Amino acid sequence: MAVTLRQIEADTTYPAITTAGDIEDAIWQRIESYIAHRFTERSVTWLIEGAGDWMPPLTPATIQTVECWESGQWVQTNADPSPFGGICLPRSGAWRVVASVGTGPIPPAVAQAVQRLAAYLTDDAQEVPSGSDHVSIKVGEEMTEIDRNPAWLGRALQHSGAADLLRPYRRA
């Protein structure tokens, strides 16, 4: 069985969907680390070990080259299509597959997930300062206290509702 050892994605430019400005690229990066679909085109290289069927872990993917490590260098070779949708690596060894991933319009659910995560991160950051989990605000005679879950940033995808919208895009 062929196993993916490493995935190297080229940098890309993300579309502007929100007014989050400086943090929008970080929002896209967080969402892309959670899903297997890509919506902006870029090159990706996978390093693979073993033989047999292999499926690109990102979609949509158009495989451009398949190379095998022989005598201290990468040698381009052909790989037959797999009946399961990927390629069949004919023999055991180290493989390098280069592909182009990402295409097409951004689905409405993904755009909504980006907007929800941006709203969650920017709204919550204004209420409670970074590094704090509690703040007291006094306006006139009124005292308001705001508590924030210490894991708010790490669970932002889930707490914002973005993760529910992204569920169909988790697998290639």
mmCIF file of the C-alpha atoms, coordinates in Angstrom:
data_MODEL
# 
_entry.id   MODEL 
# 
loop_
_atom_site.group_PDB 
_atom_site.id 
_atom_site.type_symbol 
_atom_site.label_atom_id 
_atom_site.label_alt_id 
_atom_site.label_comp_id 
_atom_site.label_asym_id 
_atom_site.label_entity_id 
_atom_site.label_seq_id 
_atom_site.pdbx_PDB_ins_code 
_atom_site.Cartn_x 
_atom_site.Cartn_y 
_atom_site.Cartn_z 
_atom_site.occupancy 
_atom_site.B_iso_or_equiv 
_atom_site.pdbx_formal_charge 
_atom_site.auth_seq_id 
_atom_site.auth_comp_id 
_atom_site.auth_asym_id 
_atom_site.auth_atom_id 
_atom_site.pdbx_PDB_model_num 
ATOM 1   C CA . MET A 1 1   ? 0.000   0.000  0.000   1.00 0.00 ? 1   MET A CA 1 
ATOM 2   C CA . ALA A 1 2   ? 1.319   3.434  -0.940  1.00 0.00 ? 2   ALA A CA 1 
ATOM 3   C CA . VAL A 1 3   ? 1.511   5.922  1.927   1.00 0.00 ? 3   VAL A CA 1 
ATOM 4   C CA . THR A 1 4   ? 1.759   9.714  1.652   1.00 0.00 ? 4   THR A CA 1 
ATOM 5   C CA . LEU A 1 5   ? 4.758   10.868 3.697   1.00 0.00 ? 5   LEU A CA 1 
ATOM 6   C CA . ARG A 1 6   ? 4.715   14.589 2.961   1.00 0.00 ? 6   ARG A CA 1 
ATOM 7   C CA . GLN A 1 7   ? 2.571   17.173 1.219   1.00 0.00 ? 7   GLN A CA 1 
ATOM 8   C CA . ILE A 1 8   ? 4.107   20.432 -0.008  1.00 0.00 ? 8   ILE A CA 1 
ATOM 9   C CA . GLU A 1 9   ? 1.646   23.076 -1.219  1.00 0.00 ? 9   GLU A CA 1 
ATOM 10  C CA . ALA A 1 10  ? 2.802   26.150 -3.117  1.00 0.00 ? 10  ALA A CA 1 
ATOM 11  C CA . ASP A 1 11  ? 1.689   29.556 -1.881  1.00 0.00 ? 11  ASP A CA 1 
ATOM 12  C CA . THR A 1 12  ? -1.544  30.910 -3.268  1.00 0.00 ? 12  THR A CA 1 
ATOM 13  C CA . THR A 1 13  ? -3.613  34.060 -3.265  1.00 0.00 ? 13  THR A CA 1 
ATOM 14  C CA . TYR A 1 14  ? -6.938  33.768 -1.496  1.00 0.00 ? 14  TYR A CA 1 
ATOM 15  C CA . PRO A 1 15  ? -10.085 35.538 -2.678  1.00 0.00 ? 15  PRO A CA 1 
ATOM 16  C CA . ALA A 1 16  ? -11.412 38.393 -0.546  1.00 0.00 ? 16  ALA A CA 1 
ATOM 17  C CA . ILE A 1 17  ? -14.775 37.334 0.868   1.00 0.00 ? 17  ILE A CA 1 
ATOM 18  C CA . THR A 1 18  ? -14.940 39.294 4.119   1.00 0.00 ? 18  THR A CA 1 
ATOM 19  C CA . THR A 1 19  ? -13.855 42.655 5.436   1.00 0.00 ? 19  THR A CA 1 
ATOM 20  C CA . ALA A 1 20  ? -11.476 40.931 7.873   1.00 0.00 ? 20  ALA A CA 1 
ATOM 21  C CA . GLY A 1 21  ? -8.521  42.498 6.035   1.00 0.00 ? 21  GLY A CA 1 
ATOM 22  C CA . ASP A 1 22  ? -5.233  41.463 7.604   1.00 0.00 ? 22  ASP A CA 1 
ATOM 23  C CA . ILE A 1 23  ? -6.474  38.162 8.997   1.00 0.00 ? 23  ILE A CA 1 
ATOM 24  C CA . GLU A 1 24  ? -8.338  36.874 5.926   1.00 0.00 ? 24  GLU A CA 1 
ATOM 25  C CA . ASP A 1 25  ? -5.349  34.843 4.669   1.00 0.00 ? 25  ASP A CA 1 
ATOM 26  C CA . ALA A 1 26  ? -5.018  33.280 8.133   1.00 0.00 ? 26  ALA A CA 1 
ATOM 27  C CA . ILE A 1 27  ? -8.736  32.430 8.066   1.00 0.00 ? 27  ILE A CA 1 
ATOM 28  C CA . TRP A 1 28  ? -8.372  30.734 4.674   1.00 0.00 ? 28  TRP A CA 1 
ATOM 29  C CA . GLN A 1 29  ? -5.297  28.821 5.891   1.00 0.00 ? 29  GLN A CA 1 
ATOM 30  C CA . ARG A 1 30  ? -7.178  27.581 8.946   1.00 0.00 ? 30  ARG A CA 1 
ATOM 31  C CA . ILE A 1 31  ? -10.126 26.470 6.803   1.00 0.00 ? 31  ILE A CA 1 
ATOM 32  C CA . GLU A 1 32  ? -7.871  24.748 4.256   1.00 0.00 ? 32  GLU A CA 1 
ATOM 33  C CA . SER A 1 33  ? -6.104  22.834 7.024   1.00 0.00 ? 33  SER A CA 1 
ATOM 34  C CA . TYR A 1 34  ? -9.540  21.500 8.022   1.00 0.00 ? 34  TYR A CA 1 
ATOM 35  C CA . ILE A 1 35  ? -10.773 20.429 4.563   1.00 0.00 ? 35  ILE A CA 1 
ATOM 36  C CA . ALA A 1 36  ? -9.454  18.397 1.617   1.00 0.00 ? 36  ALA A CA 1 
ATOM 37  C CA . HIS A 1 37  ? -10.858 20.634 -1.135  1.00 0.00 ? 37  HIS A CA 1 
ATOM 38  C CA . ARG A 1 38  ? -8.993  23.565 -2.680  1.00 0.00 ? 38  ARG A CA 1 
ATOM 39  C CA . PHE A 1 39  ? -10.690 26.420 -4.510  1.00 0.00 ? 39  PHE A CA 1 
ATOM 40  C CA . THR A 1 40  ? -7.723  28.489 -5.692  1.00 0.00 ? 40  THR A CA 1 
ATOM 41  C CA . GLU A 1 41  ? -5.250  26.930 -8.101  1.00 0.00 ? 41  GLU A CA 1 
ATOM 42  C CA . ARG A 1 42  ? -1.763  26.008 -6.932  1.00 0.00 ? 42  ARG A CA 1 
ATOM 43  C CA . SER A 1 43  ? 0.911   23.357 -7.340  1.00 0.00 ? 43  SER A CA 1 
ATOM 44  C CA . VAL A 1 44  ? 1.309   20.593 -4.789  1.00 0.00 ? 44  VAL A CA 1 
ATOM 45  C CA . THR A 1 45  ? 3.988   17.911 -4.422  1.00 0.00 ? 45  THR A CA 1 
ATOM 46  C CA . TRP A 1 46  ? 3.435   14.656 -2.565  1.00 0.00 ? 46  TRP A CA 1 
ATOM 47  C CA . LEU A 1 47  ? 6.231   12.349 -1.412  1.00 0.00 ? 47  LEU A CA 1 
ATOM 48  C CA . ILE A 1 48  ? 4.972   8.777  -1.248  1.00 0.00 ? 48  ILE A CA 1 
ATOM 49  C CA . GLU A 1 49  ? 6.431   5.456  -0.171  1.00 0.00 ? 49  GLU A CA 1 
ATOM 50  C CA . GLY A 1 50  ? 5.348   1.997  -1.230  1.00 0.00 ? 50  GLY A CA 1 
ATOM 51  C CA . ALA A 1 51  ? 3.489   0.362  -4.075  1.00 0.00 ? 51  ALA A CA 1 
ATOM 52  C CA . GLY A 1 52  ? -0.135  -0.002 -5.026  1.00 0.00 ? 52  GLY A CA 1 
ATOM 53  C CA . ASP A 1 53  ? -3.121  2.294  -5.230  1.00 0.00 ? 53  ASP A CA 1 
ATOM 54  C CA . TRP A 1 54  ? -2.664  5.893  -4.171  1.00 0.00 ? 54  TRP A CA 1 
ATOM 55  C CA . MET A 1 55  ? -5.283  8.642  -4.090  1.00 0.00 ? 55  MET A CA 1 
ATOM 56  C CA . PRO A 1 56  ? -4.392  12.346 -3.915  1.00 0.00 ? 56  PRO A CA 1 
ATOM 57  C CA . PRO A 1 57  ? -5.427  13.623 -0.468  1.00 0.00 ? 57  PRO A CA 1 
ATOM 58  C CA . LEU A 1 58  ? -6.558  16.955 -1.984  1.00 0.00 ? 58  LEU A CA 1 
ATOM 59  C CA . THR A 1 59  ? -9.241  17.545 -4.578  1.00 0.00 ? 59  THR A CA 1 
ATOM 60  C CA . PRO A 1 60  ? -9.685  18.485 -7.350  1.00 0.00 ? 60  PRO A CA 1 
ATOM 61  C CA . ALA A 1 61  ? -6.223  17.341 -8.424  1.00 0.00 ? 61  ALA A CA 1 
ATOM 62  C CA . THR A 1 62  ? -4.748  17.028 -11.903 1.00 0.00 ? 62  THR A CA 1 
ATOM 63  C CA . ILE A 1 63  ? -1.575  14.930 -11.784 1.00 0.00 ? 63  ILE A CA 1 
ATOM 64  C CA . GLN A 1 64  ? 1.199   16.397 -13.927 1.00 0.00 ? 64  GLN A CA 1 
ATOM 65  C CA . THR A 1 65  ? 4.222   14.183 -13.205 1.00 0.00 ? 65  THR A CA 1 
ATOM 66  C CA . VAL A 1 66  ? 4.977   10.921 -11.421 1.00 0.00 ? 66  VAL A CA 1 
ATOM 67  C CA . GLU A 1 67  ? 8.611   10.246 -10.518 1.00 0.00 ? 67  GLU A CA 1 
ATOM 68  C CA . CYS A 1 68  ? 10.387  7.321  -8.874  1.00 0.00 ? 68  CYS A CA 1 
ATOM 69  C CA . TRP A 1 69  ? 13.638  7.562  -6.898  1.00 0.00 ? 69  TRP A CA 1 
ATOM 70  C CA . GLU A 1 70  ? 16.284  5.512  -8.737  1.00 0.00 ? 70  GLU A CA 1 
ATOM 71  C CA . SER A 1 71  ? 20.077  5.569  -8.365  1.00 0.00 ? 71  SER A CA 1 
ATOM 72  C CA . GLY A 1 72  ? 20.081  8.785  -6.341  1.00 0.00 ? 72  GLY A CA 1 
ATOM 73  C CA . GLN A 1 73  ? 17.788  10.854 -8.554  1.00 0.00 ? 73  GLN A CA 1 
ATOM 74  C CA . TRP A 1 74  ? 14.140  11.352 -9.497  1.00 0.00 ? 74  TRP A CA 1 
ATOM 75  C CA . VAL A 1 75  ? 13.209  9.617  -12.764 1.00 0.00 ? 75  VAL A CA 1 
ATOM 76  C CA . GLN A 1 76  ? 9.947   10.450 -14.492 1.00 0.00 ? 76  GLN A CA 1 
ATOM 77  C CA . THR A 1 77  ? 7.731   7.443  -15.104 1.00 0.00 ? 77  THR A CA 1 
ATOM 78  C CA . ASN A 1 78  ? 4.162   6.579  -15.995 1.00 0.00 ? 78  ASN A CA 1 
ATOM 79  C CA . ALA A 1 79  ? 1.608   5.349  -13.508 1.00 0.00 ? 79  ALA A CA 1 
ATOM 80  C CA . ASP A 1 80  ? -1.556  3.609  -14.586 1.00 0.00 ? 80  ASP A CA 1 
ATOM 81  C CA . PRO A 1 81  ? -4.911  4.838  -13.344 1.00 0.00 ? 81  PRO A CA 1 
ATOM 82  C CA . SER A 1 82  ? -6.292  3.016  -10.340 1.00 0.00 ? 82  SER A CA 1 
ATOM 83  C CA . PRO A 1 83  ? -9.775  1.529  -10.442 1.00 0.00 ? 83  PRO A CA 1 
ATOM 84  C CA . PHE A 1 84  ? -10.418 3.478  -7.217  1.00 0.00 ? 84  PHE A CA 1 
ATOM 85  C CA . GLY A 1 85  ? -9.790  6.911  -8.716  1.00 0.00 ? 85  GLY A CA 1 
ATOM 86  C CA . GLY A 1 86  ? -6.122  7.644  -8.071  1.00 0.00 ? 86  GLY A CA 1 
ATOM 87  C CA . ILE A 1 87  ? -3.044  6.051  -9.605  1.00 0.00 ? 87  ILE A CA 1 
ATOM 88  C CA . CYS A 1 88  ? -1.386  2.674  -9.205  1.00 0.00 ? 88  CYS A CA 1 
ATOM 89  C CA . LEU A 1 89  ? 2.307   2.838  -8.290  1.00 0.00 ? 89  LEU A CA 1 
ATOM 90  C CA . PRO A 1 90  ? 3.820   -0.271 -9.919  1.00 0.00 ? 90  PRO A CA 1 
ATOM 91  C CA . ARG A 1 91  ? 6.614   -1.097 -7.469  1.00 0.00 ? 91  ARG A CA 1 
ATOM 92  C CA . SER A 1 92  ? 7.788   -0.366 -3.962  1.00 0.00 ? 92  SER A CA 1 
ATOM 93  C CA . GLY A 1 93  ? 9.994   2.649  -3.454  1.00 0.00 ? 93  GLY A CA 1 
ATOM 94  C CA . ALA A 1 94  ? 10.005  6.399  -3.012  1.00 0.00 ? 94  ALA A CA 1 
ATOM 95  C CA . TRP A 1 95  ? 7.689   8.378  -5.296  1.00 0.00 ? 95  TRP A CA 1 
ATOM 96  C CA . ARG A 1 96  ? 7.141   12.045 -6.029  1.00 0.00 ? 96  ARG A CA 1 
ATOM 97  C CA . VAL A 1 97  ? 3.860   13.180 -7.543  1.00 0.00 ? 97  VAL A CA 1 
ATOM 98  C CA . VAL A 1 98  ? 3.377   16.766 -8.713  1.00 0.00 ? 98  VAL A CA 1 
ATOM 99  C CA . ALA A 1 99  ? -0.140  18.000 -9.386  1.00 0.00 ? 99  ALA A CA 1 
ATOM 100 C CA . SER A 1 100 ? -2.220  21.093 -9.835  1.00 0.00 ? 100 SER A CA 1 
ATOM 101 C CA . VAL A 1 101 ? -5.030  21.403 -7.284  1.00 0.00 ? 101 VAL A CA 1 
ATOM 102 C CA . GLY A 1 102 ? -7.908  23.799 -6.839  1.00 0.00 ? 102 GLY A CA 1 
ATOM 103 C CA . THR A 1 103 ? -10.283 25.143 -9.392  1.00 0.00 ? 103 THR A CA 1 
ATOM 104 C CA . GLY A 1 104 ? -13.736 26.468 -9.861  1.00 0.00 ? 104 GLY A CA 1 
ATOM 105 C CA . PRO A 1 105 ? -15.933 28.847 -7.948  1.00 0.00 ? 105 PRO A CA 1 
ATOM 106 C CA . ILE A 1 106 ? -16.098 28.846 -4.161  1.00 0.00 ? 106 ILE A CA 1 
ATOM 107 C CA . PRO A 1 107 ? -19.283 27.072 -3.024  1.00 0.00 ? 107 PRO A CA 1 
ATOM 108 C CA . PRO A 1 108 ? -21.706 29.241 -1.020  1.00 0.00 ? 108 PRO A CA 1 
ATOM 109 C CA . ALA A 1 109 ? -21.280 27.047 2.086   1.00 0.00 ? 109 ALA A CA 1 
ATOM 110 C CA . VAL A 1 110 ? -17.500 27.590 2.072   1.00 0.00 ? 110 VAL A CA 1 
ATOM 111 C CA . ALA A 1 111 ? -17.893 31.344 1.557   1.00 0.00 ? 111 ALA A CA 1 
ATOM 112 C CA . GLN A 1 112 ? -20.348 31.417 4.474   1.00 0.00 ? 112 GLN A CA 1 
ATOM 113 C CA . ALA A 1 113 ? -17.876 29.439 6.633   1.00 0.00 ? 113 ALA A CA 1 
ATOM 114 C CA . VAL A 1 114 ? -15.152 32.018 5.897   1.00 0.00 ? 114 VAL A CA 1 
ATOM 115 C CA . GLN A 1 115 ? -17.541 34.824 6.848   1.00 0.00 ? 115 GLN A CA 1 
ATOM 116 C CA . ARG A 1 116 ? -18.632 33.091 10.070  1.00 0.00 ? 116 ARG A CA 1 
ATOM 117 C CA . LEU A 1 117 ? -15.071 32.422 11.177  1.00 0.00 ? 117 LEU A CA 1 
ATOM 118 C CA . ALA A 1 118 ? -14.032 36.006 10.370  1.00 0.00 ? 118 ALA A CA 1 
ATOM 119 C CA . ALA A 1 119 ? -16.985 37.423 12.318  1.00 0.00 ? 119 ALA A CA 1 
ATOM 120 C CA . TYR A 1 120 ? -16.270 35.146 15.277  1.00 0.00 ? 120 TYR A CA 1 
ATOM 121 C CA . LEU A 1 121 ? -12.587 36.061 15.431  1.00 0.00 ? 121 LEU A CA 1 
ATOM 122 C CA . THR A 1 122 ? -13.004 39.807 14.943  1.00 0.00 ? 122 THR A CA 1 
ATOM 123 C CA . ASP A 1 123 ? -16.094 40.277 17.148  1.00 0.00 ? 123 ASP A CA 1 
ATOM 124 C CA . ASP A 1 124 ? -14.759 38.248 20.067  1.00 0.00 ? 124 ASP A CA 1 
ATOM 125 C CA . ALA A 1 125 ? -11.330 39.872 19.892  1.00 0.00 ? 125 ALA A CA 1 
ATOM 126 C CA . GLN A 1 126 ? -12.885 43.317 20.404  1.00 0.00 ? 126 GLN A CA 1 
ATOM 127 C CA . GLU A 1 127 ? -14.730 42.285 23.572  1.00 0.00 ? 127 GLU A CA 1 
ATOM 128 C CA . VAL A 1 128 ? -11.961 40.448 25.412  1.00 0.00 ? 128 VAL A CA 1 
ATOM 129 C CA . PRO A 1 129 ? -8.305  41.438 24.945  1.00 0.00 ? 129 PRO A CA 1 
ATOM 130 C CA . SER A 1 130 ? -5.863  38.896 23.542  1.00 0.00 ? 130 SER A CA 1 
ATOM 131 C CA . GLY A 1 131 ? -4.470  36.596 26.228  1.00 0.00 ? 131 GLY A CA 1 
ATOM 132 C CA . SER A 1 132 ? -7.414  37.179 28.576  1.00 0.00 ? 132 SER A CA 1 
ATOM 133 C CA . ASP A 1 133 ? -10.344 34.960 29.442  1.00 0.00 ? 133 ASP A CA 1 
ATOM 134 C CA . HIS A 1 134 ? -12.228 37.516 31.562  1.00 0.00 ? 134 HIS A CA 1 
ATOM 135 C CA . VAL A 1 135 ? -12.860 41.252 31.352  1.00 0.00 ? 135 VAL A CA 1 
ATOM 136 C CA . SER A 1 136 ? -14.904 43.690 33.427  1.00 0.00 ? 136 SER A CA 1 
ATOM 137 C CA . ILE A 1 137 ? -16.278 46.809 31.761  1.00 0.00 ? 137 ILE A CA 1 
ATOM 138 C CA . LYS A 1 138 ? -17.762 49.693 33.728  1.00 0.00 ? 138 LYS A CA 1 
ATOM 139 C CA . VAL A 1 139 ? -20.025 52.146 31.939  1.00 0.00 ? 139 VAL A CA 1 
ATOM 140 C CA . GLY A 1 140 ? -21.351 54.747 34.355  1.00 0.00 ? 140 GLY A CA 1 
ATOM 141 C CA . GLU A 1 141 ? -22.755 52.821 37.302  1.00 0.00 ? 141 GLU A CA 1 
ATOM 142 C CA . GLU A 1 142 ? -23.242 49.605 35.279  1.00 0.00 ? 142 GLU A CA 1 
ATOM 143 C CA . MET A 1 143 ? -20.638 46.839 35.520  1.00 0.00 ? 143 MET A CA 1 
ATOM 144 C CA . THR A 1 144 ? -20.530 44.182 32.794  1.00 0.00 ? 144 THR A CA 1 
ATOM 145 C CA . GLU A 1 145 ? -18.377 41.076 33.008  1.00 0.00 ? 145 GLU A CA 1 
ATOM 146 C CA . ILE A 1 146 ? -17.493 38.951 30.007  1.00 0.00 ? 146 ILE A CA 1 
ATOM 147 C CA . ASP A 1 147 ? -16.032 35.465 30.342  1.00 0.00 ? 147 ASP A CA 1 
ATOM 148 C CA . ARG A 1 148 ? -14.447 33.652 27.432  1.00 0.00 ? 148 ARG A CA 1 
ATOM 149 C CA . ASN A 1 149 ? -13.635 29.972 27.182  1.00 0.00 ? 149 ASN A CA 1 
ATOM 150 C CA . PRO A 1 150 ? -9.811  29.638 27.366  1.00 0.00 ? 150 PRO A CA 1 
ATOM 151 C CA . ALA A 1 151 ? -9.944  27.397 24.271  1.00 0.00 ? 151 ALA A CA 1 
ATOM 152 C CA . TRP A 1 152 ? -11.924 29.949 22.238  1.00 0.00 ? 152 TRP A CA 1 
ATOM 153 C CA . LEU A 1 153 ? -9.265  30.425 19.570  1.00 0.00 ? 153 LEU A CA 1 
ATOM 154 C CA . GLY A 1 154 ? -8.402  26.747 19.145  1.00 0.00 ? 154 GLY A CA 1 
ATOM 155 C CA . ARG A 1 155 ? -12.094 25.830 18.786  1.00 0.00 ? 155 ARG A CA 1 
ATOM 156 C CA . ALA A 1 156 ? -13.037 28.845 16.642  1.00 0.00 ? 156 ALA A CA 1 
ATOM 157 C CA . LEU A 1 157 ? -14.069 26.718 13.640  1.00 0.00 ? 157 LEU A CA 1 
ATOM 158 C CA . GLN A 1 158 ? -16.493 24.764 15.803  1.00 0.00 ? 158 GLN A CA 1 
ATOM 159 C CA . HIS A 1 159 ? -17.765 27.653 17.944  1.00 0.00 ? 159 HIS A CA 1 
ATOM 160 C CA . SER A 1 160 ? -18.366 29.903 14.925  1.00 0.00 ? 160 SER A CA 1 
ATOM 161 C CA . GLY A 1 161 ? -20.441 27.278 13.113  1.00 0.00 ? 161 GLY A CA 1 
ATOM 162 C CA . ALA A 1 162 ? -17.974 27.164 10.202  1.00 0.00 ? 162 ALA A CA 1 
ATOM 163 C CA . ALA A 1 163 ? -17.066 23.504 10.832  1.00 0.00 ? 163 ALA A CA 1 
ATOM 164 C CA . ASP A 1 164 ? -20.662 22.379 10.286  1.00 0.00 ? 164 ASP A CA 1 
ATOM 165 C CA . LEU A 1 165 ? -20.739 24.094 6.900   1.00 0.00 ? 165 LEU A CA 1 
ATOM 166 C CA . LEU A 1 166 ? -17.390 22.536 5.919   1.00 0.00 ? 166 LEU A CA 1 
ATOM 167 C CA . ARG A 1 167 ? -18.286 18.940 6.815   1.00 0.00 ? 167 ARG A CA 1 
ATOM 168 C CA . PRO A 1 168 ? -18.948 17.857 3.171   1.00 0.00 ? 168 PRO A CA 1 
ATOM 169 C CA . TYR A 1 169 ? -15.477 19.100 2.170   1.00 0.00 ? 169 TYR A CA 1 
ATOM 170 C CA . ARG A 1 170 ? -13.444 17.171 4.766   1.00 0.00 ? 170 ARG A CA 1 
ATOM 171 C CA . ARG A 1 171 ? -12.561 14.240 2.470   1.00 0.00 ? 171 ARG A CA 1 
ATOM 172 C CA . ALA A 1 172 ? -11.193 14.107 -1.064  1.00 0.00 ? 172 ALA A CA 1 
# 
